[in-house]
């Protein structure tokens, strides 16, 4: 079996990509990640055939991209079990705001005739980035791909992508021992991903088909190279007009397929290599505050020193890219942040939550806080910000007064 040490920097890249696209009013989705290690109802591998147990069912909207790996005397050969174009997976494109998708690719490794083996740690991820949002589709719209030509189709029509790559999640020398014709044979993760790259062609932005590039996400230099590929491809393609700028820029990933916030493995904010000029002591102070239980951080300094970018990096690292950003104004009142009573029609009034209470499960970044009247806007929350529980005098219903408790 392969080693189980699966330390990689994919989360760092996902955080960067979400922020990169959020600035453009766009998002990306991860296909098949909600099921964790499971495949979902009725989806099973047939390890005798090296494909789905129910191809007519699973191949329509597959939770994984399957590829066969065939050991040969000279090395490994990858083989597309579908034999032609197939559906990679499906994501929610109903909001017309998805500009990228990551698919989970599972190599099924042949040990002998009718005998394939799966090792979960040998999984590979495949990234495709589009220039702007994909056309509007359903809540589970599949992407059709031909690994022989690199052509992608969506809703029956060609779909252009500007960047792609196979994302390596394990060190290349990670070993897997298989039994081939009664003899033990050792293959490596690097062997597998190289075989996949040799068989899978890509053709971003109409370029001639070529082997799909590989990025080893266990190395920081490779993560930086992947970021550069995405940024350069986007710049070369020119400006794109998003469809849902207001939703994506203010409310974060409301419509993201992977809407659940998964707590980070550790409260550790890594240095942002793309943000220059931030002293390492700043990161040490932030991490010390988080590890001591602090939940509120204030960044201050001259304009243009990266405070907002750093705040977004902190929030995205802790929540996988899900946060809300608002900019302070002298016109603000506590109603904007906490909420207040407003007319709702037919002579009735109701308590309408402010930006803080609307998404109390994720970080709120208040940019340019000094522009607002702090006492008037968040005075009732000062006790909460100090780490204590308090009760705010806001009625939740139309009956007897029911106060809001915050901690």
C-alpha positions in Angstrom: 0.0 0.0 0.0 1.0 3.6 -0.5 2.2 5.9 2.2 -0.6 7.8 3.9 1.3 11.1 4.4 -0.8 13.3 2.2 0.6 16.7 3.0 0.2 19.1 0.0 -0.5 22.7 -0.7 -3.7 22.3 -2.6 -5.7 24.1 0.0 -3.4 27.1 -0.4 -4.0 27.2 -4.1 -7.8 26.8 -3.7 -7.7 29.8 -1.3 -5.8 31.8 -3.9 -8.0 30.8 -6.8 -11.2 31.7 -4.9 -9.9 35.1 -4.1 -8.6 35.6 -7.6 -12.0 34.8 -9.1 -14.0 36.5 -6.4 -12.4 39.8 -7.4 -14.0 39.3 -10.8 -17.4 38.4 -9.4 -16.8 34.7 -10.2 -16.3 31.4 -8.4 -15.0 27.9 -9.0 -16.4 24.5 -7.9 -15.0 21.2 -6.7 -16.7 18.2 -8.2 -17.0 15.1 -6.0 -15.6 16.6 -2.9 -18.8 16.6 -0.8 -18.8 12.8 -0.7 -15.3 12.7 0.9 -14.0 9.2 0.3 -17.4 7.8 -0.7 -18.9 7.7 -4.1 -22.6 8.4 -3.3 -25.6 6.3 -3.8 -25.4 3.5 -6.5 -21.9 4.6 -7.7 -19.5 1.7 -7.4 -16.3 0.7 -9.1 -16.1 -2.6 -11.0 -12.5 -3.7 -10.2 -12.8 -6.6 -12.7 -13.6 -4.3 -15.6 -11.7 -1.2 -14.4 -14.8 1.0 -14.8 -18.1 1.8 -13.3 -20.3 -1.1 -12.0 -23.3 0.6 -13.6 -21.9 2.6 -16.5 -25.3 3.7 -17.8 -26.0 5.3 -14.4 -22.7 6.5 -13.2 -21.2 7.7 -16.4 -24.0 10.3 -16.8 -22.9 12.5 -13.9 -19.9 10.7 -12.4 -18.6 11.6 -9.0 -15.1 10.7 -10.2 -13.0 10.7 -13.4 -11.8 7.1 -13.9 -8.6 6.1 -15.7 -7.0 2.7 -16.1 -3.3 2.3 -15.4 -1.7 -0.6 -17.3 1.7 -1.8 -16.1 4.0 -2.8 -19.0 7.6 -4.0 -19.1 8.8 -0.5 -20.2 6.7 1.4 -17.6 3.0 2.4 -17.1 0.4 3.1 -19.7 -2.8 5.1 -19.1 -6.0 4.0 -20.8 -9.3 5.8 -21.1 -11.9 3.2 -20.1 -14.7 5.1 -21.9 -12.9 4.7 -25.2 -13.8 8.3 -26.3 -15.4 11.5 -25.1 -17.1 11.2 -21.7 -18.7 13.2 -18.9 -16.1 14.3 -16.4 -18.6 15.3 -13.7 -21.3 17.8 -12.9 -21.5 21.1 -11.0 -24.1 23.8 -10.2 -24.0 26.3 -13.1 -27.5 27.7 -12.5 -26.1 31.0 -11.2 -23.9 31.5 -14.3 -20.9 32.4 -12.1 -18.5 29.4 -12.4 -15.2 30.1 -14.0 -13.3 27.0 -13.0 -13.8 23.4 -11.8 -11.7 20.8 -10.2 -12.4 17.1 -10.8 -11.2 14.1 -8.8 -9.4 11.6 -11.0 -9.1 8.0 -9.7 -6.5 5.7 -11.3 -7.5 2.1 -11.3 -4.3 0.1 -11.5 -4.3 -3.3 -13.3 -2.5 -6.2 -11.5 -3.6 -8.8 -14.0 -6.5 -9.7 -16.4 -9.7 -8.8 -14.7 -8.0 -7.5 -11.6 -7.7 -3.8 -10.9 -6.8 -2.2 -7.6 -7.7 1.3 -6.2 -5.5 3.1 -3.7 -7.2 6.3 -2.5 -3.9 8.1 -1.8 -3.0 7.9 -5.5 -5.9 10.2 -6.5 -5.1 13.1 -8.8 -7.1 16.3 -9.3 -7.7 17.9 -12.7 -8.2 21.7 -13.0 -9.9 23.6 -15.8 -10.2 27.4 -15.8 -12.6 29.3 -18.1 -12.4 32.9 -19.2 -15.5 34.2 -17.4 -18.6 32.2 -16.4 -19.7 29.0 -18.2 -23.1 29.3 -19.8 -26.0 29.0 -17.5 -27.0 25.4 -16.9 -28.7 23.3 -14.2 -27.8 22.6 -10.6 -25.9 19.5 -11.8 -24.7 20.2 -15.3 -22.0 17.8 -16.7 -18.9 18.7 -18.7 -18.0 16.4 -21.6 -14.3 16.0 -22.4 -12.3 14.1 -25.0 -8.8 13.2 -23.6 -7.6 12.3 -27.1 -8.1 15.9 -28.5 -8.5 18.1 -25.4 -12.0 19.2 -26.7 -14.6 20.1 -24.1 -18.3 20.4 -24.6 -21.0 21.9 -22.4 -24.7 21.5 -23.0 -23.9 20.1 -26.5 -21.7 23.0 -27.6 -17.9 23.5 -27.6 -16.6 25.2 -24.4 -13.3 27.0 -24.4 -11.0 26.8 -21.4 -8.0 29.0 -21.0 -5.9 26.8 -18.5 -5.8 23.3 -17.2 -3.5 20.9 -15.3 -3.2 17.7 -13.4 -2.6 18.5 -9.7 -0.3 16.1 -7.9 -1.2 15.6 -4.3 1.5 13.2 -3.1 5.3 13.2 -3.4 6.3 11.7 -6.7 8.4 9.0 -5.0 5.4 7.7 -2.9 5.3 4.0 -3.6 2.5 1.5 -4.2 3.2 -2.3 -4.2 1.0 -4.4 -6.5 1.0 -8.1 -7.4 1.5 -8.6 -11.1 1.4 -12.2 -12.3 2.2 -13.5 -8.8 5.2 -11.2 -8.5 5.4 -8.0 -6.4 6.0 -4.9 -8.3 6.5 -1.4 -7.0 5.2 1.7 -8.9 5.3 5.3 -7.8 2.9 8.2 -7.7 5.1 10.0 -10.2 4.9 7.0 -12.6 1.1 7.1 -12.4 0.7 10.8 -13.0 3.2 10.8 -15.8 1.3 8.1 -17.6 -1.9 10.0 -17.2 -0.3 13.2 -18.6 1.0 11.3 -21.6 -2.5 10.0 -22.5 -4.6 13.1 -21.6 -4.4 15.9 -24.1 -5.6 19.5 -23.6 -6.2 22.3 -26.0 -6.7 25.5 -24.0 -8.1 28.6 -25.8 -7.9 26.8 -29.2 -4.3 25.8 -29.0 -3.2 22.5 -30.7 -3.7 19.4 -28.5 -0.7 18.7 -26.2 -0.1 16.6 -23.1 -1.8 18.1 -20.1 0.7 19.9 -17.8 1.4 18.5 -14.3 1.8 20.5 -11.1 3.3 18.9 -8.0 1.4 20.6 -5.2 3.7 19.2 -2.5 6.2 21.9 -3.6 5.7 25.7 -3.1 7.5 26.5 -6.3 5.0 24.3 -8.2 2.0 26.0 -6.5 3.5 29.4 -7.5 3.9 28.1 -11.1 0.3 27.0 -11.2 -0.9 30.4 -9.9 1.2 32.1 -12.6 -0.3 29.9 -15.3 -3.9 30.9 -14.2 -3.0 34.6 -13.9 -1.1 34.7 -17.2 -3.9 32.8 -19.1 -6.5 35.2 -17.8 -4.4 38.3 -18.7 -3.8 36.9 -22.2 -7.5 36.3 -22.7 -8.4 39.9 -21.8 -11.2 41.2 -19.6 -14.3 39.1 -18.9 -17.7 40.3 -17.8 -19.1 38.4 -14.8 -22.9 37.8 -14.5 -23.2 38.0 -10.7 -20.7 40.6 -9.5 -22.9 41.8 -6.6 -23.6 38.4 -5.2 -20.1 37.0 -5.5 -18.3 40.1 -4.3 -20.5 40.7 -1.2 -22.0 37.4 -0.2 -19.0 35.1 -1.0 -19.8 31.6 -2.1 -23.6 31.5 -1.5 -24.1 29.4 -4.6 -21.0 27.3 -4.5 -21.6 23.6 -4.8 -19.2 23.0 -1.9 -21.0 25.4 0.4 -20.0 23.7 3.7 -17.2 25.3 5.6 -14.7 22.7 6.7 -12.7 23.8 9.7 -8.9 24.1 9.0 -6.7 21.4 10.3 -4.8 24.0 12.3 -5.1 27.7 13.1 -2.0 28.5 11.1 -1.9 31.3 8.6 0.9 30.7 6.1 2.8 33.6 4.6 1.3 34.8 1.4 4.1 34.7 -1.1 2.1 36.9 -3.5 1.9 39.7 -1.0 5.2 41.6 -0.7 6.3 43.8 2.1 4.5 42.1 5.0 7.0 41.5 7.8 7.1 37.8 9.0 6.4 39.1 12.6 2.9 40.1 11.4 2.1 36.5 10.6 3.5 35.3 13.9 1.4 37.8 15.8 -1.7 36.8 13.9 -1.1 33.1 14.5 -0.4 33.7 18.2 -3.7 35.5 18.5 -5.6 32.8 16.8 -4.0 30.0 18.8 -4.8 31.9 22.0 -8.5 31.9 21.1 -8.9 35.4 19.7 -11.6 35.7 17.1 -11.3 39.4 16.1 -8.2 40.9 14.4 -7.7 44.6 13.6 -5.0 45.5 11.0 -3.8 49.1 10.8 -1.2 51.0 8.9 -0.7 53.5 6.0 -2.8 53.1 2.8 -1.5 50.7 0.2 0.4 48.4 2.6 -1.7 45.3 1.9 -4.0 45.4 4.9 -7.2 44.4 2.9 -5.3 41.7 0.9 -3.9 40.3 4.1 -7.3 40.3 5.8 -8.8 38.4 2.8 -5.9 35.9 3.0 -6.6 35.2 6.7 -10.3 34.8 6.2 -9.9 32.6 3.1 -7.3 30.4 4.8 -9.6 29.7 7.8 -12.8 29.1 5.8 -11.7 27.8 2.4 -12.6 31.1 0.7 -15.9 31.9 2.3 -16.1 35.4 3.8 -18.0 38.7 3.4 -16.3 42.0 2.6 -17.9 45.4 3.2 -16.4 48.9 3.1 -17.1 51.3 5.9 -19.0 54.6 5.2 -19.8 57.7 7.2 -23.5 57.0 6.5 -23.5 53.6 8.3 -25.6 52.9 11.3 -26.0 49.8 13.5 -28.8 48.8 11.2 -26.3 48.2 8.4 -24.1 45.9 10.5 -26.4 44.3 13.1 -29.9 45.0 11.7 -33.1 46.8 12.6 -36.8 47.1 12.0 -38.0 48.0 8.5 -41.3 48.1 6.8 -42.1 44.9 4.9 -45.4 45.8 3.4 -49.1 45.7 4.3 -48.4 48.1 7.2 -46.1 45.5 8.9 -42.5 45.9 10.1 -40.0 43.2 10.7 -36.4 42.9 12.0 -34.1 42.7 9.0 -30.6 41.3 9.9 -27.6 43.4 9.0 -24.6 42.0 7.2 -23.1 40.5 10.4 -26.2 38.5 11.4 -27.0 37.4 7.8 -23.8 35.2 7.7 -22.8 34.8 11.3 -21.0 31.5 10.3 -18.2 33.1 8.4 -15.7 35.9 8.7 -16.8 39.5 8.2 -14.1 41.9 6.8 -14.8 45.5 7.4 -12.5 47.6 5.2 -11.9 51.2 6.0 -13.5 50.9 9.4 -12.3 54.3 10.4 -14.7 55.9 7.9 -17.8 55.1 10.0 -18.9 56.3 13.4 -17.7 53.3 15.3 -19.7 54.1 18.5 -22.9 54.4 16.5 -22.3 51.4 14.2 -20.8 48.7 16.4 -21.1 50.2 19.9 -23.5 47.4 21.0 -21.0 44.8 19.9 -17.9 46.1 21.8 -18.6 43.5 24.6 -18.7 40.7 22.0 -15.5 41.9 20.4 -13.8 41.7 23.8 -14.6 38.0 24.0 -17.6 38.2 26.4 -21.2 37.2 25.8 -23.8 39.9 25.6 -27.5 40.4 24.9 -28.7 42.9 22.2 -32.1 44.5 22.4 -33.5 43.3 19.1 -36.7 41.4 18.8 -36.7 38.3 16.6 -40.5 37.9 16.2 -43.7 39.9 16.4 -44.8 38.4 19.7 -43.3 39.0 23.1 -39.8 40.5 23.1 -37.1 37.8 22.4 -33.7 39.3 22.7 -30.7 38.2 20.6 -27.8 36.6 22.5 -24.3 36.8 20.9 -21.1 35.3 22.1 
